[in-house]
Amino acid sequence: MESMEKEEQTPQKQRHRPVRAPIPGLGLRSIKTALAAALAALIYIFIPDHNPTFACIGAIVGMGTDMETSRKSAGNRFFGTIIGGMIGIGLYWIEFLIFPEGNDWIRLPLVFIGIIVLVAVSVLCHWPGGVQAGGVVLCVILFDTPARHLDYAVWRAVDTGVGVFLALVINSLLSRERLDKWFSRRDVM
């Protein structure tokens, strides 16, 4: 009896509504995600010696079904990238002070401590969803060490910012409500 009451109280999941596409499952979010990633790649054509990978990832991860979910996804990605980068740089600096040539064994406790600090900071700042993105950046800095750590962390934050910004702009300009109105006007004509 209780389970039936709970089922009645929970709102029904929003059904996927594809946008008149001949490809099964292709909906508005798919189109907006592809557009945001393509725009991110286009921007990076004009930035010499920079790769659009993380901007495209930011655009893809930052795209939500609506503006609310986009803000949350984009915020998680951006916040996590910045915090993970700062923690990763700090931990790399500690490793460098102890072992200037690097040491795989010191990285084990450092990654453990770094993830704990990342989780704590994310929870304290009310961005627990940033842990995944932050953990990726932290691990890349510790284990796949680029030659210039500070530059790497700063550019990952910039790249992610470009991608999530594009996701938010595209989702705002091409909102479901706006496109539904546009399609309904076209159908009337």
N, C-alpha and C positions, 0 to 999 in steps of 0.2 A: 504494500500500500504506500509506504513512504517513498519508494523508488518512483512510483507513478506520479506522486505529487511533485517530486523533484524534476521529473521529465517535463511536466506541465509548466513548471516555473522557469525552466531554462529557455532562453529565446532560441528560436529555430535558426540554424546556420544559414547564412546568406548563400543562396544558390549561385553557382558560376553562370554568368550570362555573357557568352561570347558575342563579339560585335560583328555580326553579319560576315563572318569569315569562312571561306571555303575549307580551311584547315581545321580539323576537329580540335577543340580545346583552346584555340587561339582567341584570346580575348583582348580587351582594352589594356589590361595591365601588361600583357606580353608585348603589345605594340609600343606602349610607353617605355617599357624597360629597354627594348631594342633601340628605340629612338634616343634615349638618354645615353646609352652606352656608345652608340654611333657618334653622337655629338661630342662626347668626351674624347673619343679617338680622333675626331676631326680637329678639336682644339689643340691636341698634342702634335699634330702635324706641323704646327707653327711654332712649337717650342723645341728648339734644337737640342739634341742629346738627352731627351727625356722620353720615357716610355709611358704610354697611356694605360698600362695594365691596371694599376691601382685606382686610377680615376674611373675606369670602366667597371671595376669591381665595386667601387663606391656607388656608382650609378645603379648597378644591378641590385646590390644589397639595400640601397636606400629607397628603392621603389616599393611602395606599399599599395594596397587595394584602394586606399583613399588618403587624404592629406594627413589624417591623424596617425594612421599606421606608417605612412612615409616619414613623418617627423620622428616617430619612435625608432624606426629602423635606421634612418639617417643619423639620428642623434647617437644611437648605440654604436654605430660604425665609427663615427667621427670621434666621439668621446673615448671609445676604446683604443683607437689608433693613437691618439695624443697621449693618453695615460700609459698605455703599453710601451710607447716609444720613450717616454721620459723614464719609466722604471727600467727598461732595457738598457738605455744609455747609462743610467746610474750603476746598474749591476755590471755592465761591461767595464766601466771605469774602475770599480772595485777589483774585478778580475785583473785588469791591467796593472793596478798598483801592487797586487800580490805576485802575479806571474806575468811580467811584461811580454813574454813569448806566447802566452795563452796556456790554458790547462783544462783539458776535458773534465777532469775530476772535480774541479772547483765549480764548474758550471752546473753540476747536479744539484748541490744545495742552493745555488743562486737561482736556478729556475724554480725550485720549490718555493723559496722565499718570495721571489718575484710574483708568482701566481697568487700566493696568499695575500701579498700587499695589493695586487691588482684587484682581487675580489673585494678586499676590505674597502679600498678607495672607491670602487664602483658602487658598492652598497651604500657607503656613507654619502656619496654624491647623488644617490637615487638614480643611478644608471647601471643597474646590474646586467642589463643586456649588452653592455660594452665589454664584458669579460672575454667573450670569444674573439672579437677583433683585436682587443688589447693583447690577449695571449699569443695570437699569431705574430703580431709585430714584435713583442718581447722575445719570443723564441727565434724569430729571424735574426734579430740583433745579436742574441747570444750564440746561436749555433751556425748561422749562415752569414757570418760576419762580413759585411761589406767594408771596404777599406776606410771609408769616411762615415763613421757612425752617426754623427750629428747631422750631417747632410742627408743621410739616408732617412733618419727619423723625421726631419723637417719636411723633406719632399714627400714622404708617405702621408703626412698630415695634410700637406697642400693638395696632393693628388686625390686623397679621399675627400677633402673638402670640395674640390671641383666636381667630383662624381656625385656626391650627395646633394650638392647645390643644384646640379642639373636634374637629378631625380625629383627634387622638390618643385623646381620650376615647371618641369614637364607635367608632373602630376597636378599642379595647380592650374596650368593653362588647359590641360586636356582632362579635366575632371569628368567623372561619369555623368554628373548632372548636366554639365555644359554640352557634352557630346550627345546625350540623350535628347536634349532640346534641339540640337542641330539636326540629328537624324530624323526626329519627328517632323520638323519643318520640311525636310527634303521629301519625306514620304507623303506629305499633304500635297505637294506641288505636282 
